[in-house]
C-alpha cells in the first residue's frame, strides 16, 4: 500500500470490494432460489461427476424396477397356466385311476372317459400355448404363433384288436435356439439344440429368466430347445385316451427315443397302469416348473424391494450432492448482507467528506 | 541592489503562485477524469543577479521565485505494473468467459443435459428388449428407441452448432478488436509525434501524455503488448516480438484470413496428427494434409512479422479459436463417434434379426435372404477424415425405421431381445484397454461425456479463480497507481490555501515596499516644515 491515498484510489478499491460483495450475494441468492448447490459443472467439478453417476444409477434403478415388474407379470401368467395344467392333469389322473378300477366296463363308458381325456389334452395343449402380450410363455423368443404344435399324428397298427404297434403322436416346440444337431458358434454340435431364455435384468449383476422352457416342463417328443426327446404330456394324454377307448393287444408301443422312454411292457393288463406312472412323472415335472416359477417370482420381488430402497438412498445421495444446505446458506446470506450494508455505509461516509467541507 | 528589486521579487511570487493555483484548478477540475495524472507547478528560487561595479560586495537577497515546469506525478514502474496486470486480467477473463460459455452449454447436471438423453435412449433400448414381438407394444417400443435416438442426435447437433457459433463470434470479435487496436496504435503514433515536438520546444505536453497512456493501457488490455519508454517522452509498443508502435510510426496488426470455420481448425489438427503418425503419409497425401494444416492455423502478424500474443484479450481469443473451442468440438465429436460406432456395430451384428424378420449377415445373401443391416447413426457432413462422425454431422440413417432396428439374434428366435440388451448395456460398459478390437478399447459415450463435463468444470473453476486473483491484483495495482497519480481533493485544498496565503503574503510585501517608497519619496525633506 502506498503512503498516499486519494479519493480516486479509495473509489476504485471500494467499488471493487462492493462488487465482490454483491457478486457473492448474487451467488448465494442463486443458490437459495434454485435450491441447487451445483448449477454448473465448475461450481463443484467432483460433485458434478458424482451427480452424473448417481443420476445414471437412478435411471438404471428405475429400469430394474420396470423390468422386474414386467418379469413378475410374465411369471404370474405362467403360474396361472401351470396351476391350471396341474389341476387338469390331476383330473386326468382321477379318470385313469377310475378306468383302471372299474375295468373295461362298456364301450360307452370307455368312450366317455376317452372323450373327457381328449378334452383335457386339448386344454393342456392350449395352456402350453398361452401367450403374454403376444409372446409364448413357454417358448419366449420363438417367432412362431404357437409354442407347440402337433406335427405327427398317432399311428395305430392294423388289425382288430389293433396290432401291438402304436406310434404316439408327436408334438414339436417352436425353436428358441439352435436346432438339434446344429453346430453352435464355438463349433460344438448341440445334440438337443439350445434354448434361449427371456431375461429381465433386476440388478447390476443378475438377470432372471422370466419365461419357462416348455420342452422341459411339458416334455418334448422331438429333441430340441435344449431338451432330449421324451414323450410329451400332450402325446401321453392322447395315448392314454386312445388306450382307454381301444385297448391294445399285448405288445410294445413305438417310441421316438427308446433309450429315453421306457418301452411299455407287452402285458395287456399292465399297459394302462404304466401309462398312469408316466402321467405321474409328467405331473411331477409340471409341479417342479411351478416351484421354479414361484422361486423366481420371489427373487424378483426381493430384488424390487431392494431397488425401491435403493431409489430412496440414491435420491437422498443426489440431494446431498446437488441441493443447498438451506439453513447454512441463509446464515451466510444474512452475514453477507450485513457486510454489504456496512460496506455501503462506510463507503458513502468516506467518499462524502473532504477538506473542502471544512474550509470557509 | 536596486530599490525596486523587492517589487520585482513580489511580482515573481504573485506570478508563480497564481500559476500554482492554476495547476490546482486543473487538478481539481480533472479529479474524476479517467487517465488524468495530477500535476504540480515546480517552483524554484531565483538567484540575485550577479553584482558588478560599485555595488559589488554588498549583501544581496535573491530575485524571487519562478515556475520552472509543470510536472506529472507519473510513476513509470506503477504504470507498467498496471499495464501488465491489465493484459493478464484480460487474458484470464477471456479464458474464463470461453470456458463458462462451454460449460453453460453442457446443461449439466440437470435433466436437460446430454447424459439424460443418453440415459433415456439406453432405457428405451432396455424397454424394447422386453417388448420384442409383443403384439401391441413392439412397434411402439421401436418408435420410442428411434425417438430417444433422435433426441440424442438433436442434442449433439445443437451443442456442436452452438460451439461453432461461439467460434465464429469470437473470430468476428477478434477482427473488430484488431481494427480498434490498429486505430488506437495510429493515434498513439500521432500523439508520440506531438509529444516529441512539444518536448523539444520546451512545452509541457502532460495532457497529451495522459491521453496517450490511456490508449496504451487499452491496447495492452486488448493485445498484451509491452511498453518501453522512448526518447523525448515517446512510448514504443512491442507485441509478441513485433514492434507495434515505434516513435511516430505504427505497424498494422493483422490476423490470417484462414481458418474461416471451426471445422478448418479441427481438420488442421487432425491433419497434423496424421502427418506425425506412422506410417507417415507421403506424396500427394502429404501435400493435401499440409494444405489442411496451413488452412487450419491461425496467425497473428504485426506488419510482416508473425507475432505470438502472450497476454491480453487477443491471446485469450487466439487460445479459444485454436485450442479451447476446437478441443470442445472434438470432445463432442468423440462422444458422437463412440455412440455411432458402438451402436452401429450391434445394429449390424452378424446373425442379428430385424423387425421385418430379416437376418443380418456380414456377407449379405448368405444365408439366403439375409441383408447387410442398416446403420442407426450416420454422418451427413462430408469431412476429409471419413472415419469420423462429428457431433455436428451425426444423424439418424435415412432408411432407418422401427423395423430396421436389430434387437435380437436370429438363432434365438424372432422374438429375442438379446441385442437390445447388449445395446442398453453400452451406457454402463467400460473400455477394455487390452482388447484387440479398437471398438472395445473405446470408452462408451456416457463415460466420455462425464469426463468431458468434469474436465471442463475443473478448468472453468480454475480459470474463474485465476480471473478473480488477477482482478484482485489489478485492483490493488490500480489503487497504488491512483494513489500516486490521482488527485487528492484534501491535498489540493491544502495546497490551494498555501498558494493563496503565499499570494496574499507577496501582495503584503508589495504593499510594504510601496509604503516604504511612499515614505522615501513623499516624506523625505519635510522635517520641520
Boltz contact constraints between the chains, C-beta under 6 A:
constraints:
  - contact:
      token1: [A, 2]
      token2: [B, 480]
      max_distance: 6.0
  - contact:
      token1: [A, 2]
      token2: [B, 483]
      max_distance: 6.0
  - contact:
      token1: [A, 4]
      token2: [B, 483]
      max_distance: 6.0
  - contact:
      token1: [A, 5]
      token2: [B, 483]
      max_distance: 6.0
  - contact:
      token1: [A, 6]
      token2: [B, 482]
      max_distance: 6.0
  - contact:
      token1: [A, 6]
      token2: [B, 483]
      max_distance: 6.0
  - contact:
      token1: [A, 6]
      token2: [B, 486]
      max_distance: 6.0
  - contact:
      token1: [A, 6]
      token2: [B, 488]
      max_distance: 6.0
  - contact:
      token1: [A, 7]
      token2: [B, 489]
      max_distance: 6.0
  - contact:
      token1: [A, 8]
      token2: [B, 482]
      max_distance: 6.0
  - contact:
      token1: [A, 8]
      token2: [B, 486]
      max_distance: 6.0
  - contact:
      token1: [A, 9]
      token2: [B, 479]
      max_distance: 6.0
  - contact:
      token1: [A, 9]
      token2: [B, 482]
      max_distance: 6.0
  - contact:
      token1: [A, 9]
      token2: [B, 483]
      max_distance: 6.0
  - contact:
      token1: [A, 9]
      token2: [B, 486]
      max_distance: 6.0
  - contact:
      token1: [A, 12]
      token2: [B, 478]
      max_distance: 6.0
  - contact:
      token1: [A, 12]
      token2: [B, 479]
      max_distance: 6.0
  - contact:
      token1: [A, 12]
      token2: [B, 482]
      max_distance: 6.0
  - contact:
      token1: [A, 13]
      token2: [B, 479]
      max_distance: 6.0
  - contact:
      token1: [A, 16]
      token2: [B, 475]
      max_distance: 6.0
  - contact:
      token1: [A, 40]
      token2: [B, 103]
      max_distance: 6.0
  - contact:
      token1: [A, 41]
      token2: [B, 103]
      max_distance: 6.0
  - contact:
      token1: [A, 41]
      token2: [B, 108]
      max_distance: 6.0
  - contact:
      token1: [A, 41]
      token2: [B, 453]
      max_distance: 6.0
  - contact:
      token1: [A, 41]
      token2: [B, 456]
      max_distance: 6.0
  - contact:
      token1: [A, 41]
      token2: [B, 457]
      max_distance: 6.0
  - contact:
      token1: [A, 42]
      token2: [B, 103]
      max_distance: 6.0
  - contact:
      token1: [A, 42]
      token2: [B, 457]
      max_distance: 6.0
  - contact:
      token1: [A, 42]
      token2: [B, 460]
      max_distance: 6.0
  - contact:
      token1: [A, 42]
      token2: [B, 461]
      max_distance: 6.0
  - contact:
      token1: [A, 45]
      token2: [B, 454]
      max_distance: 6.0
  - contact:
      token1: [A, 45]
      token2: [B, 457]
      max_distance: 6.0
  - contact:
      token1: [A, 45]
      token2: [B, 458]
      max_distance: 6.0
  - contact:
      token1: [A, 48]
      token2: [B, 109]
      max_distance: 6.0
  - contact:
      token1: [A, 48]
      token2: [B, 454]
      max_distance: 6.0
  - contact:
      token1: [A, 48]
      token2: [B, 457]
      max_distance: 6.0
  - contact:
      token1: [A, 49]
      token2: [B, 454]
      max_distance: 6.0
  - contact:
      token1: [A, 51]
      token2: [B, 109]
      max_distance: 6.0
  - contact:
      token1: [A, 52]
      token2: [B, 109]
      max_distance: 6.0
  - contact:
      token1: [A, 52]
      token2: [B, 115]
      max_distance: 6.0
  - contact:
      token1: [A, 52]
      token2: [B, 450]
      max_distance: 6.0
  - contact:
      token1: [A, 59]
      token2: [B, 119]
      max_distance: 6.0
  - contact:
      token1: [A, 63]
      token2: [B, 123]
      max_distance: 6.0
  - contact:
      token1: [A, 63]
      token2: [B, 126]
      max_distance: 6.0
  - contact:
      token1: [A, 70]
      token2: [B, 130]
      max_distance: 6.0
  - contact:
      token1: [A, 133]
      token2: [B, 134]
      max_distance: 6.0
  - contact:
      token1: [A, 134]
      token2: [B, 134]
      max_distance: 6.0
  - contact:
      token1: [A, 134]
      token2: [B, 135]
      max_distance: 6.0
  - contact:
      token1: [A, 135]
      token2: [B, 133]
      max_distance: 6.0
  - contact:
      token1: [A, 135]
      token2: [B, 134]
      max_distance: 6.0
  - contact:
      token1: [A, 135]
      token2: [B, 415]
      max_distance: 6.0
  - contact:
      token1: [A, 141]
      token2: [B, 412]
      max_distance: 6.0
  - contact:
      token1: [A, 141]
      token2: [B, 413]
      max_distance: 6.0
  - contact:
      token1: [A, 141]
      token2: [B, 415]
      max_distance: 6.0
  - contact:
      token1: [A, 141]
      token2: [B, 416]
      max_distance: 6.0
  - contact:
      token1: [A, 142]
      token2: [B, 413]
      max_distance: 6.0
  - contact:
      token1: [A, 143]
      token2: [B, 413]
      max_distance: 6.0
  - contact:
      token1: [A, 143]
      token2: [B, 414]
      max_distance: 6.0
  - contact:
      token1: [A, 143]
      token2: [B, 415]
      max_distance: 6.0
  - contact:
      token1: [A, 176]
      token2: [B, 413]
      max_distance: 6.0
  - contact:
      token1: [A, 177]
      token2: [B, 412]
      max_distance: 6.0
  - contact:
      token1: [A, 196]
      token2: [B, 412]
      max_distance: 6.0
  - contact:
      token1: [A, 196]
      token2: [B, 416]
      max_distance: 6.0
  - contact:
      token1: [A, 354]
      token2: [B, 489]
      max_distance: 6.0
  - contact:
      token1: [A, 354]
      token2: [B, 490]
      max_distance: 6.0
  - contact:
      token1: [A, 355]
      token2: [B, 490]
      max_distance: 6.0
  - contact:
      token1: [A, 355]
      token2: [B, 493]
      max_distance: 6.0
  - contact:
      token1: [A, 356]
      token2: [B, 489]
      max_distance: 6.0
  - contact:
      token1: [A, 356]
      token2: [B, 493]
      max_distance: 6.0
  - contact:
      token1: [A, 359]
      token2: [B, 493]
      max_distance: 6.0
